[in-house]
Amino acid sequence: MRGRENILLVIPARYASTRLPGKPLVKIAGVEMIRRVADIADYICRHNESCDYVVATDDRRIMTFCQESQIQVCMTSETCRSGTERCREAASLSKKTPELIVNLQGDNPLCPPWVIQQLIDAWRSEEGDVFTPCIRLNWEEYDRLVEAKRSTPYSGTTVLVDAKGFALAFSKNMIPAVRKPEKARVVSPLSPVRRHIGLYAYTREALETYFSLPESPYEAGMVEGLEQMRFLYNGVKVKIVETDYRGRKSTSGVDSPEDVARVEDILREYGEFDLS
């Protein structure tokens, strides 16, 4: 049981984006995207002891905006190749040594705060080195994912879990394969497919270890392109935390003007998160 160890939420934020330049500062329903994500992080920190957050950027424009907006921020190296690497550097710059580092993507303004809290709660009470959420799909959601993969086969990641809730494998394919869906639908209202949500909480040791581990053959772009497979390939325990969106619609990262419009539609339909 972990108690009062320090927690750090890191929000990686790069200015460069091919389809949406300067996207952390793009306004969504009148509010800059990075402010929206920082507000979610701030909510989590206010509801957990020994918890801090920081935006980790390599761009002066984002740095200046955050400073002027009283958003915690640090400057990280331009040579960071991934959000994971930026998280590691931000953690090393922290005045307090964090025992849990949450990688909260700066382009996900609809990340439900309760999902982040569930990862923290799992770290406090359960065994594991890395914690990441999934949603078990009902049959309607399963059908939608099957249909989506007809046009964009590598969108959406699924995960297999063992009896104790640890990840066995991640894939851009649908796993497990449902060979007889008509019979499976009768057995349970839920499909056996779990869709992975790309949010990670690492113990300090696991995050440090990641960079010393050999790359797996499953993380290269020409195969699965999933960096989390490095953990599984090298025997690091990844705990899967099952969650849900509580009846709200959600979306993955914001990468285009169309994504901005989609998020604004969701906010109009469901309203803002209660971050009081």
Secondary structure, DSSP 8 states (H G I E B T S, - for coil): ---S--EEEEEEE-S--SSSTTGGG-EETTEEHHHHHHHHHHHHHHTSTTEEEEEEES-HHHHHHHHHTT--EEE--TT--SHHHHHHHHHHH-SS--SEEEE--TT-TT--HHHHHHHHHHHHHS--SEEEEEEEEEHHHHHHHHHHHHH-TTSS-EEEE-TTSBEEEEESS-SS--S-HHHHHHH-SEEEEEEE---EEEEHHHHHHHTTS---TTSSTTTT--TTHHHHHTT--EEEEE---TT--------SHHHHHHHHHHHHHH------
